[in-house]
Amino acid sequence: MTNAVQAYSYAGPSTLDGSRLDLSTSGGRALSGPQTYPRFFSGLITEAAPAAAGLLALADVAMTRYHQPRPGWTRDW
């Protein structure tokens, strides 16, 4: 059996300061290739509705629990 371990390392916490939102990342692949702390967007949002929908979708993914433990009686021994 193999145990997979993922380690996350953030440069700092995500912050909201006035009208500036900074979302921290922990490794990923940007257009230029793999990066430790990639930046996926930098700019000014001119329409709030699409940005809000995107942030709500991101929150749904972040809150999702993918591991679903099963009762002991269903496991093979």
Phi, psi and omega in degrees: 000138180252135175256124178262133179237131176246134178244129180254137179224113182257146177292333180181177180285156172290142184224155172231113182238100184066246179254009181257121179251124176243113177258121181282150177237160179230082179072151180165185182242117176262181179300329181274001179116188181298139178219153179292311179229079183291152175248121184262340179205139173213121181163194182249129178271123183260342177233121187287322187301310179296324179294318179296318178297319178295318179292323176294321177295319177298318178297321178299317179293317182295328181273352183290135175256109185277331179283123179239096181298146180250152178301149182303328184289349180266354183273149173279137179255000000 
